[in-house]
Amino acid sequence: MNLSDQTLLRNETSRDEASGSDRALIEASPFHTLAESKPVVSPLWANSRASQNASLESYLEIPFRHKRLIIGSMLMSLLLGWMAIALWPRSYSSESKLIVRVGRESVSLDPTATTSSTLMLQKTQEEEIVSALEILSSRQMAESVVDKLTPAAIIEGALPRNAQQTAAAKTHAPALGDKIDRVVDPAKQALMDGLLAAGIRDEYGDRERAVRKLQSSVSIFSPRKSTVIVIEAEAKTPQMAQAIVRELTESFMDEHIKTSHTAGSYEFFKAEAAKVKEQLNALVAARSQFMQDNKIISIQANRDLLQERISGLDRDLVVASGQLEQAVSMVNDLKSKLDITDDEIISSKLVGTNPTWSGMRQKVHDLELAEQDWASRSRSNHPQLIQIREQLRSARDELAKTKSERVDENTTPNPLKMQLREELQQQTTSAAGLSALMHQKLAQRAELEERIDQLLDGERRLTESDRDIHLLDSTLRMLREKLEEARVIEQLNAKKISNIHIFQPASFVERPVSPKKPLFAIGFIGLGVASGLGLAFLREGTSQKIRTSFDVENQLGVPVVANIPQTRRLSSPGLTNDRVYQKRCQELIAEVLMGRSSSTRPCEGPEALMLGVIGVDVGVGASTLAVHLARTSSVDYGIKTMLVDADAQQRTTSDIFGLNGSPGLVELVGGQASHDECLQRADGYPIDLVASAADSCTETLRGTPSDIIQALHAYRHECKLMVIDLPAANQPDQVVTLVQHLDCVLVVVESEQTEIEAAERLLRRLADSPTQIVGVVLNKTQHYLPKVIRRFTASSV
């Protein structure tokens, strides 16, 4: 069929709008002598930023591409959430709130704690609240509640029904949750029995199970910076939840009252006060008996009397001591005088020379002369000189002791000494009397001191007794005060007066707290979105089909020279789509020309460049691309172009231009038609056409690739570019081998349809041939991202 005139008009308009800045590229090519050149746009794969942008968009497109899968997963998740909400067993909650005020438990101590020395301890409300929370969460509280409500009720999660409630329950149809419980409970019991038999689960009684279940269903906490304690419990029925909270609150109040004081303190202080009073009475009686036995009226009066008598004795002792010392001094003086007084005195005296002294004096004179003689004749250390000097010294000493005169005296008794002896005897007698007096006074004083010691001992005993009496009296007063405090506390405890006030008793709430429908809905919606995204990414990751340029370059290692978007009506496309397609074809022609100019197989002479267009699969759009390439090269770039339809099975190119009635390549290779008969002219386009075969021809293209190339070589002098539409690579046609004899080739793949393995297989075959691979054309691509997101990703890159 012919292309419309409107398309030709748009092509002419686009040619006029193109700039002349890229003419140099065409003029530098082998086709610079052709008609007026058209602008050339750089290929997409040469821009690394565009490649990165395409990769980012490919990841962002996955949720939009698989939106149906994500929506389906979300709907399925919502259905599961609805079923979970409908079938989930209901649980009800009850709440009780207690406020801890400042009371006697906070600011005072138990009487038993203040009976001895105490320290200043500051008990804060925070400590009291923490202690209350520990008591509430203890196992003792849980066991107390279980014992009150019975283990069976705790395990069942509902209070036992009376006869009236049981009859009313039978008249109503069982709820859906009850039906589910009837089915689930036996299965759960069977599972527990199996775990028990396998040794995984330990066996314990109903009471232990009830305690564990109660502890897991009760929540106890205190809000921050608050003196309020909150007790919450969950159960299968609101009555059971209320009963658990109520019993737990009552048990805690009883335990708090018990722990706020020491049990038995009142009886203790009462018994201790009676015992101390008895001891005090005994000590008072013993003190009175001791004073009677020792005739003590007053310790102070007896002490003063004895002190006065001791003072008199001390005065007598001082006087006697002075007289005794005087007598002793006089006796000593008389004795010393007697010692120096002679017994006799000289009555007559006769003085004469002493012959002994004269002889000794002569001997000293002789020794002095001998010493002088020896000293003049010998040294000072001579033995004879030393001996003489010793004798001289001894003689001088004896001479000094001997008197030079001799006296003869006549003596008589000394009368003064006789008088001194008489006075000495008198003073000796006086000293003996005074000494006896002092011994008597000292004995009296010792007796008084002994009596004082006895008095002091009695005073010590009385002082100790008074101290014990005073101590026992203080103890008795303290015990009586503590006894009164303990009595008051006993009365407060008996009336259950405490600093903890229950301002909100256990509440009765008929609205279930579980399941939480909004939370379930949000959770299942999130699960649906997450599962949908996961499946979408999993499906995309495991897909073996080519979708984006990023997949081609990473999986095949071949650049993408054009990325052609999908057009729903290619026969009569819109203005925007036609311009995009035209722009992509311009890029491809420019890429072919640049690749040709740097090719290692330059075309010798004026022969045409043979460009093959081959699709990996049937229907990828290779024929349509070949037609548009031929049209673009002839119209936009003014290159004399020939289009050859080598696909004898599909004949898409021949159908587009209405050439099926003319002989074509099959007849040319088979020798049934000449070259001039096979060459046709396109209506409205400066393009020479060679059809695949006539409608009446049922034969396929036969002959070797050399025969086909030889048949086409006759046209190479009549054009500058020969575009050959080749059959798909998956077709059982030997014309595919014709690619190895062409100058260059374009491989066309269809986005989301072409398998990576098939494209790899074709590229491996082309890589073994000398034909230059221009690149891969990614056809029929689709954009799933909204335009706003695409613009944002483009600007961010």
MARTI-775388 format. One line per 4 residues: number of its first residue (from 1); their letters; for each residue x, y, z of C-alpha. Coordinates in pm, whole numbers, plus 50000, padded with zeros to 5 digits. Each point is the difference from the previous one (the first is absolute). Layout:
NUM	a	X:Y:Z; ...
END
This chain:
1	mnls	50000:50000:50000; 50117:50362:49935; 50088:50241:50271; 49763:50294:50031
5	dqtl	50070:50344:49863; 49958:50138:50348; 50304:49805:50114; 50202:50138:49708
9	lrne	49892:50351:50095; 50114:49953:50359; 50335:49859:49879; 50055:50302:49777
13	tsrd	49918:50231:50290; 50243:49823:50231; 50274:50024:49736; 49954:50375:49978
17	easg	50022:50035:50381; 50327:49810:50029; 50314:50206:50063; 50303:49999:49773
21	sdra	50258:49952:50278; 50045:49629:49926; 50049:50025:49623; 50375:49956:50037
25	liea	49951:49643:50123; 49806:49902:49687; 50231:50189:49771; 50299:49814:50147
29	spfh	49840:49664:49921; 50013:49814:49663; 49659:50152:49924; 50105:50365:50008
33	tlae	49929:50035:49632; 49637:49908:50047; 49707:50231:50051; 49966:50250:50281
37	skpv	50100:49851:50333; 49772:49984:50306; 50088:50046:50366; 50150:49708:50186
41	vspl	49923:49936:50365; 50248:49822:50225; 49905:49639:50086; 49839:49934:50341
45	wans	50249:49740:50109; 50287:50250:49976; 49859:50201:50292; 50100:49837:50330
49	rasq	49774:50229:50200; 49704:49898:49788; 50094:49635:50057; 50010:50054:50375
53	nasl	49667:50181:49982; 49851:49710:49805; 50129:49757:50265; 49845:50207:50279
57	esyl	49674:50026:49812; 50002:49625:49937; 50005:49935:50374; 49738:50264:50069
61	eipf	49777:49862:49724; 49977:49655:50158; 49714:50085:50241; 49808:50186:49726
65	rhkr	50061:49722:49748; 49872:49733:50235; 49726:50214:50153; 49741:49732:49935
69	liig	50206:49745:50192; 50048:50245:50289; 49631:50092:50006; 49906:49632:49990
73	smlm	50236:49923:50289; 49860:50288:50199; 49641:49884:49936; 50093:49648:50102
77	slll	50166:50135:50314; 49688:50204:50081; 49791:49686:49960; 50232:49814:50235
81	gwma	49987:50291:50243; 49620:49998:49994; 49999:49626:50065; 50252:50043:50282
85	ialw	49789:50274:50161; 49687:49790:49965; 50156:49679:50134; 50242:50143:50256
89	prsy	49888:49919:50356; 49883:50305:50193; 50163:50106:50323; 49866:50254:50249
93	sses	50188:50229:50234; 49935:50141:50345; 50192:50276:50172; 50048:50118:50354
97	kliv	50190:50310:50112; 50156:50064:50339; 50158:50321:50123; 50284:49995:50252
101	rvgr	49966:50293:50239; 50237:50124:50268; 49897:49819:50317; 50140:49858:50317
105	esvs	50159:49721:49795; 50203:50263:49815; 50107:50237:50280; 50017:49776:50311
109	ldpt	50170:49681:50109; 49859:49690:50156; 50028:50000:50385; 50236:49702:49984
113	atts	50235:50199:49772; 50039:50290:50250; 50077:49801:50316; 50376:50048:49944
117	stlm	50231:50255:49838; 49863:50103:49661; 50146:50166:49694; 49847:50282:49798
121	lqkt	49845:49817:49707; 49809:50187:49729; 49733:49786:49843; 49877:50146:49671
125	qeee	49667:49932:49836; 50182:49854:49702; 50148:49729:50222; 49658:49934:50149
129	ivsa	49843:49968:49654; 50275:49767:49882; 49951:49786:50310; 49625:49991:49938
133	leil	50058:49896:49638; 50230:49720:50113; 49740:49873:50244; 49726:50013:49737
137	ssrq	50209:49809:49746; 50118:49737:50250; 49901:49637:49971; 49840:50014:50344
141	maes	49735:50241:49869; 49937:49781:49697; 49961:49689:50215; 49760:50185:50230
145	vvdk	49778:50098:49705; 50012:49648:49858; 49898:49853:50334; 49705:50241:50023
149	ltpa	49876:49956:49641; 50100:49630:49964; 50256:49875:49745; 49726:49866:49771
153	aiie	49847:50348:49958; 50340:50157:49925; 50083:49734:49739; 49654:50018:49844
157	galp	50010:50381:49996; 49645:50038:50128; 49825:49987:50333; 49797:49687:50082
161	rnaq	49639:50040:49895; 49711:49940:50232; 49692:49805:49899; 49813:50306:49868
165	qtaa	50290:50112:49783; 50049:49650:49865; 49631:49976:49902; 50015:50343:49833
169	akth	50311:49900:49807; 49828:49687:49866; 49708:50204:49861; 50235:50212:49786
173	apal	50191:49884:49698; 50370:49962:50066; 50216:50286:49874; 50254:49958:49722
177	gdki	50283:50028:50247; 49851:49722:50214; 49974:49777:49696; 50361:50066:49914
181	drvv	50104:49929:50359; 49819:49669:49987; 50202:49907:49697; 50332:50154:50106
185	dpak	50006:49886:50364; 50007:49623:49923; 50266:50056:49736; 50202:50209:50242
189	qalm	49963:49737:50271; 50110:49730:49758; 50305:50210:49906; 50089:50054:50367
193	dgll	49966:49624:50064; 50229:49930:49707; 50261:50248:50124; 49974:49848:50346
197	aagi	50049:49650:49866; 50302:50116:49796; 50162:50153:50308; 49997:50352:49856
201	rdey	49737:50126:50242; 50023:49944:50376; 49703:49875:50195; 49864:50214:50282
205	gdre	49671:50033:50182; 49698:50219:49938; 50096:50239:50279; 50341:50067:49846
209	ravr	49841:50049:49657; 49747:50241:50150; 50273:50201:50175; 50207:50027:49682
213	klqs	49699:50099:49792; 49892:50258:50257; 50346:50158:50012; 50008:50027:49620
217	svsi	49651:50155:49981; 50052:50265:50270; 50177:50330:49933; 50111:50220:50291
221	fspr	50171:50334:49948; 50024:50356:50127; 49998:50296:49759; 50313:50211:50000
225	kstv	50007:50284:50254; 49681:49875:50159; 49900:49836:50329; 49725:49795:49833
229	ivie	50030:49623:49960; 49801:49841:49717; 49893:49635:50012; 49875:49851:49673
233	aeak	49888:49647:49921; 49873:49826:49688; 49767:49701:49982; 49750:49835:49768
237	tpqm	49707:50167:50175; 49965:50346:50155; 49873:49843:50324; 50316:49791:50034
241	aqai	50227:50299:49927; 49815:50207:50262; 50021:49717:50255; 50376:49961:49949
245	vrel	50067:50372:50046; 49770:50022:50301; 50153:49701:50178; 50352:50114:49921
249	tesf	49924:50348:50137; 49849:49863:50321; 50288:49758:50051; 50249:50282:49950
253	mdeh	49821:50225:50249; 50006:49725:50261; 50366:49926:49932; 50090:50370:50006
257	ikts	49837:50039:50341; 50192:49697:50125; 50333:50122:49867; 49958:50355:50135
261	htag	50071:49882:50358; 50155:49710:50186; 49754:49729:50094; 49971:49928:50377
265	syef	50158:50332:50102; 49714:50085:50238; 50033:49670:50196; 50377:50039:49999
269	fkae	49997:50348:50153; 49735:49899:50253; 50205:49703:50126; 50325:50199:50002
273	aakv	49842:50286:50197; 49877:49759:50270; 50342:49835:50023; 50186:50332:50033
277	keql	49756:50120:50267; 50062:49687:50207; 50379:50048:49973; 49968:50365:50105
281	nalv	49803:49913:50310; 50258:49738:50099; 50286:50251:49967; 49823:50261:50216
285	aars	49936:49741:50276; 50363:49884:49995; 50127:50357:50035; 49782:50067:50300
289	qfmq	50112:49677:50171; 50367:50086:49942; 49966:50342:50168; 49826:49840:50299
293	dnki	50270:49736:50040; 50282:50257:49985; 49822:50261:50220; 50031:50255:49727
297	isiq	49774:50293:50031; 50192:50225:49772; 50322:49931:49822; 50095:50365:50005
301	anrd	49955:50039:50385; 50211:49692:50076; 50261:50118:49758; 50019:50345:50165
305	llqe	50034:49851:50354; 50281:49767:49903; 50169:50275:49807; 49994:50225:50309
309	risg	50156:49733:50223; 50270:49929:49744; 50075:50370:49985; 50054:50011:50384
313	ldrd	50232:49700:49987; 50191:50162:49717; 50051:50314:50211; 50129:49791:50297
317	lvva	50226:49808:49769; 50144:50320:49861; 50079:50133:50350; 50146:49670:50122
321	sgql	50196:49966:49684; 50153:50345:50052; 50091:49925:50358; 50143:49663:49904
325	eqav	50210:50154:49727; 50125:50263:50249; 50093:49731:50256; 50170:49789:49734
329	smvn	50196:50303:49884; 50112:50077:50351; 50103:49636:50053; 50202:50006:49683
333	dlks	50160:50330:50098; 50093:49865:50343; 50143:49686:49845; 50212:50202:49760
337	kldi	50125:50215:50288; 50079:49691:50205; 50193:49861:49708; 50222:50304:49970
341	tdde	50040:50054:50378; 50301:49830:50163; 49940:49766:50286; 50307:50145:50192
345	iiss	50171:50332:50005; 50392:50067:50043; 50099:50113:50338; 50394:50039:49924
349	klvg	50220:49988:49669; 50389:49936:49933; 50140:50075:49641; 50330:49838:49847
353	tnpt	50168:49895:49663; 49879:49675:49838; 50299:49775:49909; 49793:49803:49740
357	wsgm	49928:50311:49802; 50368:50098:49997; 50107:49661:49867; 49737:50010:49725
361	rqkv	50106:50352:49904; 50362:49884:49960; 49887:49714:49777; 49805:50237:49774
365	hdle	50313:50220:49968; 50210:49705:49897; 49751:49890:49736; 49983:50352:49857
369	laeq	50376:50003:49957; 49995:49657:49835; 49728:50115:49761; 50198:50302:49893
373	dwas	50304:49787:49945; 49823:49741:49784; 49804:50268:49814; 50322:50166:49895
377	rsrs	50154:49673:49885; 49710:49814:49831; 49678:50042:49816; 49665:50056:50165
381	nhpq	49879:49648:49918; 50294:49825:50166; 49877:49728:50236; 50227:50104:50286
385	liqi	49887:50363:49966; 49634:49896:49998; 50052:49785:50312; 50175:50283:50190
389	reql	49718:50240:49912; 49741:49748:50131; 50187:49964:50327; 50029:50380:50028
393	rsar	49626:50048:49955; 49919:49732:50266; 50246:50154:50244; 49850:50346:49953
397	dela	49650:49860:50070; 50112:49833:50319; 50185:50313:50106; 49683:50206:49949
401	ktks	49809:49764:50229; 50258:50003:50277; 50003:50290:50247; 50327:50181:50053
405	ervd	49934:50056:50373; 49915:49768:50287; 49735:50110:50265; 49938:49831:50340
409	entt	49650:50083:50151; 49800:49929:50330; 49604:49969:49956; 49677:50019:50220
413	pnpl	49612:49919:49915; 49819:50275:49797; 49703:50147:50201; 49830:50153:49684
417	kmql	49961:49661:49839; 49834:49863:50308; 49739:50283:49983; 49934:49931:49630
421	reel	49930:49635:50078; 49732:50093:50250; 49824:50231:49754; 50020:49729:49730
425	qqqt	49822:49754:50227; 49719:50246:50073; 49939:50080:49633; 50007:49631:49906
429	tsaa	49724:49927:50252; 49789:50290:49866; 50040:49878:49639; 49886:49648:50099
433	glsa	49683:50141:50158; 49919:50213:49701; 50054:49703:49768; 49755:49786:50201
437	lmhq	49745:50282:49984; 50031:50021:49625; 49953:49624:49962; 49680:50020:50199
441	klaq	49870:50295:49794; 50084:49818:49676; 49814:49688:50119; 49698:50213:50076
445	rael	50022:50164:49662; 50026:49662:49824; 49688:49887:50183; 49818:50311:49883
449	eeri	50123:49950:49644; 49870:49643:50008; 49664:50128:50112; 50015:50256:49718
453	dqll	50077:49721:49751; 49701:49807:50126; 49790:50314:49969; 50127:50055:49643
457	dger	49928:49639:49910; 49647:50040:50130; 49971:50325:49811; 50118:49825:49679
461	rlte	49746:49725:50052; 49727:50253:50064; 50108:50201:49693; 49989:49689:49783
465	sdrd	49666:49913:50145; 49872:50355:49929; 50136:49981:49646; 49833:49665:49939
469	ihll	49680:50133:50149; 50019:50310:49779; 50076:49787:49691; 49716:49762:50070
473	dstl	49772:50294:50066; 50094:50157:49660; 49956:49662:49830; 49662:49957:50162
477	rmlr	49887:50345:49882; 50124:49924:49644; 49828:49660:49995; 49678:50154:50118
481	ekle	50022:50260:49717; 50070:49728:49741; 49720:49793:50149; 49761:50286:49942
485	earv	50128:50046:49642; 49961:49628:49932; 49647:50010:50142; 49908:50288:49768
489	ieql	50150:49820:49698; 49809:49684:50092; 49679:50198:50000; 50086:50166:49664
493	nakk	50078:49663:49845; 49684:49847:50142; 49798:50274:49825; 50219:49970:49681
497	isni	50108:50364:50006; 50295:50048:49758; 50172:50267:49792; 49896:49821:49679
501	hifq	49662:50102:49866; 49806:49811:49733; 49848:50290:49808; 49899:49773:49707
505	pasf	49882:49650:50089; 50018:49715:49752; 49815:50119:49690; 49750:49800:49795
509	verp	50054:50059:49627; 49790:49809:49749; 50199:50115:49697; 50279:49755:49915
513	vspk	50356:50125:49989; 50122:49724:49771; 50018:49975:49708; 50085:50362:49926
517	kplf	49823:50047:49670; 50181:50316:49880; 50336:49845:50086; 49902:49677:49824
521	aigf	49888:50195:49694; 50318:50207:49986; 50211:49689:50056; 49833:49796:49728
525	iglg	50005:50294:49759; 50371:50037:50065; 50040:49624:49959; 49813:50014:49671
529	vasg	50208:50288:49867; 50325:49838:50118; 49908:49660:49856; 49889:50163:49673
533	lgla	50324:50197:49974; 50197:49690:50089; 49826:49792:49737; 50042:50280:49746
537	flre	50374:50030:50062; 50032:49621:50010; 49816:49968:49672; 50212:50275:49850
541	gtsq	50320:49851:50133; 49923:49650:49870; 49873:50123:49664; 50203:49879:49699
545	kirt	49862:50264:49767; 50153:50327:49890; 49814:50309:50115; 50233:50300:50024
549	sfdv	50322:50128:49846; 50167:49924:50332; 49912:49630:49957; 50143:49994:49647
553	enql	50328:50162:50094; 50048:49795:50317; 49879:49662:49875; 50112:50010:49634
557	gvpv	50293:50243:50018; 49884:50176:49682; 49909:50370:49992; 49643:50109:49935
561	vani	50009:50238:49704; 49628:50080:50008; 49719:49970:50246; 49669:50017:49814
565	pqtr	49684:50037:50207; 49694:49793:49926; 49748:50150:49755; 49656:49848:49994
569	rlss	49913:50101:49640; 50318:50015:49802; 49819:50016:49663; 49851:50337:50087
573	pglt	50198:50121:50305; 49942:50326:50178; 50217:50299:49947; 50199:49953:50325
577	ndrv	50062:49628:49949; 50101:50054:49636; 50255:50262:50100; 50146:49767:50266
581	yqkr	50027:49717:49751; 50155:50233:49741; 50252:50129:50257; 50103:49646:50092
585	cqel	50047:49912:49631; 50215:50309:49953; 50218:49887:50289; 50033:49655:49846
589	iaev	50098:50136:49658; 50261:50224:50164; 50133:49703:50197; 50024:49791:49682
593	lmgr	50181:50278:49816; 50247:50055:50287; 50055:49628:50033; 50055:49972:49629
597	ssst	50251:50282:49992; 50211:49816:50263; 49935:49651:49872; 50284:49760:49933
601	rpce	49826:49892:49678; 49966:50319:49798; 49790:49986:49690; 50221:50029:49691
605	gpea	49858:50210:49724; 49652:50142:49980; 49833:49681:50125; 49714:50033:50248
609	lmlg	50021:49922:50369; 49805:49680:50074; 49816:50037:50334; 49808:49701:50132
613	vigv	49715:50026:50246; 49928:49676:50185; 49761:49927:50283; 50060:49744:50269
617	dvgv	49637:49883:49983; 49713:50036:49759; 49795:50312:50063; 50266:50205:50178
621	gast	49959:50281:49737; 50317:49944:49794; 49817:50045:49669; 49832:50320:50114
625	lavh	50337:50131:50115; 50158:49915:49666; 49725:50191:49817; 50043:50307:50221
629	lart	50380:49987:49969; 49973:49999:49623; 49749:50283:50006; 50214:50206:50243
633	ssvd	50325:49955:49805; 49837:50095:49669; 49771:50278:50120; 50182:50155:50297
637	ygik	50361:49946:49890; 49950:49992:49619; 50188:49671:49967; 49907:49781:49704
641	tmlv	49861:49700:50178; 49878:49656:49893; 49779:49783:50221; 50016:49622:49951
645	dada	49741:49764:50151; 50196:49677:50067; 49730:49850:50227; 49816:49767:49761
649	qqrt	49776:49860:50275; 49864:50314:50167; 50032:50248:49706; 49919:50292:50232
653	tsdi	50193:50259:49799; 49835:49894:49675; 49657:50026:50165; 50072:50352:50125
657	fgln	50082:50130:49654; 49756:49773:49811; 50268:49814:49802; 49864:49649:50030
661	gspg	49889:49997:49635; 50352:50067:49871; 50284:49748:49969; 50258:50021:50270
665	lvel	50317:49856:50148; 49877:49642:49974; 49949:50027:49628; 50326:50195:49959
669	vggq	50211:49736:50175; 49813:49718:49822; 50062:50163:49658; 49629:50047:49930
673	ashd	50021:50382:49981; 50257:50257:49902; 50142:50273:50221; 49796:50270:49830
677	eclq	49677:49800:50043; 50061:49962:50375; 50087:50365:50061; 49696:50214:50098
681	radg	49945:50361:50101; 49817:50100:50319; 49698:50228:49958; 50080:50343:50146
685	ypid	50349:49909:50120; 50339:50005:49820; 50061:49638:50098; 50079:49704:49770
689	lvas	49833:49681:50113; 50067:49630:49946; 49710:49780:50113; 50041:49658:50154
693	aads	49786:49815:49741; 49680:50033:49808; 49669:49884:50146; 49984:49719:49751
697	ctet	50344:49870:50100; 49979:49732:50268; 50368:49918:50003; 50237:50109:50268
701	lrgt	50330:50175:49946; 50243:49734:49884; 50365:50022:49928; 50316:50055:50193
705	psdi	50081:50330:50170; 50259:50059:49727; 49728:49971:49733; 49781:50245:50185
709	iqal	50285:50249:50049; 50097:49965:49634; 49640:50074:49900; 49994:50309:50222
713	hayr	50340:50126:49883; 49843:50108:49677; 49809:50267:50193; 50293:50130:50203
717	heck	50102:50240:49723; 49650:50145:49984; 49981:50117:50366; 50212:50112:50292
721	lmvi	49820:49813:50277; 49832:49663:49971; 49772:49913:50291; 49924:49626:50007
725	dlpa	49703:49875:50206; 50119:49656:50120; 49780:49724:50138; 49987:49948:50375
729	anqp	50284:49806:50158; 49764:49732:50132; 49861:49923:49650; 50124:49685:49822
733	dqvv	50129:50201:49707; 50350:49977:49861; 49985:50366:49903; 50103:50072:50359
737	tlvq	50351:49899:49902; 49991:50287:49756; 50087:50227:50293; 50358:49878:49990
741	hldc	50046:50152:49654; 49863:50344:50079; 50193:50311:50097; 49813:50070:50326
745	vlvv	49691:49884:50179; 49747:50132:50250; 49852:49754:50252; 49642:50074:50101
749	vese	49856:49872:50330; 49655:50059:50141; 49970:50127:50357; 49837:49754:50244
753	qtei	49971:49733:49728; 50347:49904:49878; 50181:49733:50198; 50354:50078:50113
757	eaae	50118:49655:49898; 49870:50043:49642; 50168:50341:49969; 50326:49860:50136
761	rllr	49986:49713:49752; 49953:50240:49705; 50276:50232:50117; 50241:49709:50039
765	rlad	49932:49899:49640; 50052:50356:49883; 50318:50036:50202; 50157:49709:49813
769	sptq	49941:50177:49664; 50191:50299:49857; 49680:50203:49986; 50006:50312:50213
773	ivgv	49730:50008:50269; 49879:50359:50023; 49805:49930:50317; 49669:49890:50138
777	vlnk	49672:50179:49940; 49764:49962:50296; 49652:50021:49846; 49655:50045:50149
781	tqhy	50120:50125:50338; 49742:50122:50248; 50021:50260:50275; 49817:49907:50317
785	lpkv	50119:50287:50215; 49782:50311:50015; 50139:50301:49816; 50061:50188:50324
789	irrf	50224:49724:50137; 50181:49965:49667; 50074:50370:49998; 50125:49984:50357
793	tass	50236:49708:49930; 50123:50171:49686; 50074:50323:50188; 50167:49814:50290
797	v	50236:49824:49765
END
